[in-house]
Amino acid sequence: MNDRHRRTDRRAEQPLEVEVELVKERAQALGRAGRKLEEAVTAYRAALADGRGALPTAKQEALLADIAAQLYRLVLQRECSGARHGNLEAIRIAYDVPVEAVRRM
């Protein structure tokens, strides 16, 4: 193999700048989706605490629907990033997602 081919091979081993940017964006998107889910769960838990465990049905439904929507987005984002096995259960446990919200997803 001549010198010209060796240089080409080394460049082929290094990720292109666009590939690096895509990986960064995937990581940032996962972070954003995780924070939004965490915020939705926190809002639900805070509302439950303020209402001493009982919320008006409409408010509870709205908060659970928001959690379900954020959960769906995070699951989808993780699956697009390659995490497919046990995805929903891992997220549910890590973010302490109420079972009621999982059912709405």
C-alpha angles and dihedrals in degrees: 000000000000127000094260092060093048091057091049091050092052091051091049090056093055117080116248117247090248091054091052090050091050091053090049092050092049090052092048092048090052090050093050092048091049093050092050091051091047091050092050092050091046091051090051093048091047092050090050091050092048091049091044092243097315122093130180107265095242093051093045091049092049093050093046091047090053091050090049091051093049091045091053091050093051093046090049092047092050092048091050087052092054103263104125110138115087090348100145095044093048092051093044091055097040094050097033091236113189113247089232090063092048089055090054092053 
